Amino acid sequence: MKQIITPAARLEGTIRLPGDKSISHRYGILASIAEGTSTIHHYSTGADCQSTLGCMRAMGVKAERREDGALVIEGRGLDGLQAPAGDLDAGNSGSTIRMLSGVLAAQKFTSRIAGDESLARRPMDRIMKPLALMGAEIEAIDGRFPPLTIHGRKLKPMRYEPPMASAQVKTCVLMAGLHCEGDTTVVEKISTRDHTELALREFGAAIDFNGGIITVKGPARLKGRELSVPGDLSSAAFFLVAAMIVPGSKLMIQGVGLNPSRSALLDWLMAAGAKLRVMNLAEVSGELVGDLLVTGGDVKGGLISGATTAALIDEIPVLSVLGAVSRDGLVVKDARELRVKETDRIATVAENMQRMGVSIEVYDDGFRIPGKQKFRAAEVDSFGDHRIAMAFAVAALAADGDTTVDNAEAASVSFPEFYATLRQITA
């Protein structure tokens, strides 16, 4: 599918975004292994989160949308999942396969979890190694690539220090730890987003987290809950950048998740010159939620490296767009993980930048984009990557003519309503 994006004179209006993808995955899995019924409001409409629900349904979980859009999940308890009749399909979702593997490793049955062609190229050794230390038996292509055949068995608790920062690895280990007799602890050198810890607490798990040491006591008895998912901050990033690069813009984004462990995005944008106000803060289902008001202004650009790179890894494609039009440009370092996302995002960012007439110098673990550049109208490609599709649709708003985004349907992986929302604020 192609989308033609017309340059915007300004952006204005008020929008509300789909539910946070990261939180939706976690709620979907935990509600499925809880006891009783959970009602989840604003569960993400993205394809990735539907893949998680599809896997749970394949193991006997009843999960249905009500007419008002709320998702109702009938939990089967910690030991109530059934052996699936065929392969579990994670689609394009690395979150699904990595988080769910911790649950599958502790079951009394063998399961095989696979995905699409893109997922098959994404390494899974980061979760396989800690699960093996807990006693799991997992087979993979070349020892690290999906499909994963997971022979469920009784696991033992452990204390684990991931060699690199990863919220998904932490979540996988904690999900496995729910099924163990005793304490499972993850020790983080660099703290990652704490959605899993907050979700486990909401579902009633015995969990302690402080100063990068997270301990869950198993076997857990999770209880069904009524929860509300805040708006997705990663999705908000596209609209925040859009308002920053289109002069005269004024945009309100309501009900956004503002978890402090993900504050790096807003901190970085404000350091880069964003005129941003946070309003109406409240706590909802254990998560901090608020409204964001952003207006166009002078953009300075900056550096993304070290721990900041880990915190902003998903937002780097759209921040590269901001960097190109900024005063000082953008340098990204320590981002080798971008090479093994849905696409090699360093390569796909560079390809589309060049198509739009923007200079970029590529490194093995990042890139440098000089500032004060202008986007030319062009035909760009998502290459099947949702974040690339949306990032360059944003770039097109500041181009000198209409831009065509090929394979634009990739955006539906996380944000099916993206183009309609973009049209709403550029009308």
C-alpha positions, -999 to +999 in steps of 0.1 A: +000+000+000+012+035-008+004+067+012+009+101-003+019+127+023+015+164+015+037+190+032+019+207+062+017+244+067+011+237+104-002+211+127-030+218+152-056+200+172-061+175+201-055+138+197-056+107+218-033+078+209-038+040+210-029+022+242+008+017+250+021-013+232+047-023+258+021-022+286-006-040+265+017-070+258+023-074+296-013-070+306-024-095+279+000-122+291-005-116+329-043-115+326-042-148+308-023-165+336-042-147+364-071-162+383-104-146+374-115-121+348-096-090+338-110-060+319-084-040+300-094-006+287-075+010+257-056-022+249-034-015+219-050-019+185-016-027+169-009-060+152+019-069+175-003-068+206-030-088+187-002-114+181+002-118+218-036-123+223-036-148+194-009-169+212-028-168+244-060-178+227-042-207+211-035-220+246-071-219+257-075-183+269-108-166+262-101-129+252-128-108+236-135-072+228-167-057+242-188-032+222-172-003+241-137-015+230-126-029+264-108-063+263-121-090+286-097-118+294-108-149+313-076-159+332-067-196+334-043-194+364-006-200+365-009-237+355-040-235+333-027-230+298-033-258+273-009-272+248-015-254+215-026-275+185+000-259+162+027-233+162+022-201+182+024-172+158+042-141+171+039-124+138+063-095+136+065-091+174+098-095+191+081-085+224+056-114+221+082-141+215+107-128+241+083-121+269+061-152+263+090-176+262+095-171+299+059-184+305+062-212+279+095-225+294+076-233+327+047-252+312+040-289+313+039-291+275+062-285+245+054-255+223+068-240+192+067-203+187+074-187+153+068-155+134+072-138+101+103-135+079+115-105+097+112-121+132+130-152+119+161-130+115+161-116+150+184-133+175+168-148+207+200-159+225+196-131+250+165-148+264+176-184+257+207-181+279+190-170+311+162-194+306+187-223+302+203-213+335+168-217+351+166-253+336+148-246+303+153-266+272+149-245+240+158-254+204+164-227+178+177-223+142+215-220+144+211-220+182+196-185+183+169-177+157+132-185+156+112-207+154+119-216+191+109-251+203+104-248+240+102-280+261+083-269+292+095-281+325+099-272+362+123-243+365+145-232+393+148-196+405+180-177+401+197-143+404+206-129+370+225-099+358+218-092+321+250-084+302+232-056+284+202-034+292+169-050+280+135-047+294+123-077+274+150-099+288+142-088+323+105-095+316+112-129+302+131-139+334+105-125+357+077-142+338+096-175+343+102-167+379+065-165+386+064-203+382+094-211+403+096-221+440+114-192+456+129-158+447+139-149+411+160-118+410+172-096+381+200-071+387+202-042+363+234-022+358+214+002+337+177+005+347+152-002+320+115+006+317+096-008+347+062-016+332+066-053+341+073-046+377+043-022+379+020-047+361+030-076+383+023-055+414-012-046+400-019-083+394-010-091+430+025-107+426+049-106+455+075-083+439+101-060+453+120-035+431+144-009+442+177+005+429+179-019+399+173-051+419+140-067+410+128-098+429+096-118+423+085-146+446+070-177+431+049-195+426+027-165+422-011-162+424-021-134+401-056-120+404-078-107+375-080-069+375-097-039+358-069-019+342-065+010+318-036+013+294-022+048+289-016+063+255+016+051+238+046+074+244+065+059+215+036+067+192+035+102+206+071+107+196+061+109+159+036+137+166+059+155+190+086+156+163+061+165+136+050+196+157+086+205+163+097+205+127+066+222+112+066+259+122+035+274+138+023+241+151+003+236+183-007+201+193-023+186+224-018+148+230-041+135+257-037+106+281-001+097+274+019+073+295+046+093+313+063+065+332+095+080+347+116+051+334+107+063+299+113+100+306+145+100+285+124+108+254+109+140+268+141+149+286+160+146+253+134+165+233+134+194+257+172+196+257+169+197+219+146+227+220+111+213+223+085+237+236+067+212+257+043+213+286+032+184+307-004+188+321-030+170+341-008+144+357-025+114+374-018+078+383-038+052+365-034+015+371+000+022+387+012+041+357+018+079+355-005+095+328-007+131+316-014+154+286+014+169+264+012+203+248+039+209+221+044+239+199+069+244+170+101+262+178+139+264+174+153+229+173+189+224+183+195+187+178+221+168+199+238+135+208+223+101+216+248+077+231+254+053+260+225+047+283+204+073+264+207+051+233+193+022+252+164+043+265+156+058+231+163+029+208+127+027+194+125+065+189+158+069+170+142+067+135+119+096+141+146+115+161+168+112+130+142+132+111+143+159+138+181+159+136+182+166+099+163+199+102+178+209+135+204+236+140+233+213+151+223+180+136+222+146+153+249+120+162+238+085+173+263+061+189+262+027+207+231+017+187+242-016+172+209-031+183+192-011+155+208-035+131+186-064+143+152-047+147+124-053+122+148-040+097+184-029+099+172+005+110+206+022+105+205+011+069+168+019+063+171+053+079+201+061+057+184+048+025+154+070+030+174+100+041+194+098+009+162+094-012+150+127+004+182+145-003+196+145+032+232+138+039+240+111+065+273+094+075+268+058+087+288+040+113+286+003+124+268+014+156+250+046+145+252+076+122+257+114+120+233+137+103+244+173+097+218+199+106+200+227+086+190+203+058+158+203+039+137+172+029+130+168-008+098+152-021+106+116-029+094+080-029+105+063+003+100+028+016+091+014+050+109-019+041+081-035+062+091-017+093+064+003+112+087+028+128+105+036+094+071+041+078+059+065+104+092+084+107+094+092+070+057+101+069+067+127+095+097+138+074+073+142+044+054+169+063+085+192+060+093+182+024+091+205-006+063+185-023+043+154-020+061+123-008+050+087-014+056+061+014+057+026-001+046-004+020+029+021+043+007-005+058+036-016+080+025+012+104-004-011+115+020-032+135+019-007+163-005+021+151-032+012+126-048+047+130-015+066+123-023+080+089-059+090+098-045+107+129-019+125+108-046+138+085-067+149+114-041+174+126-030+186+091-064+192+077 
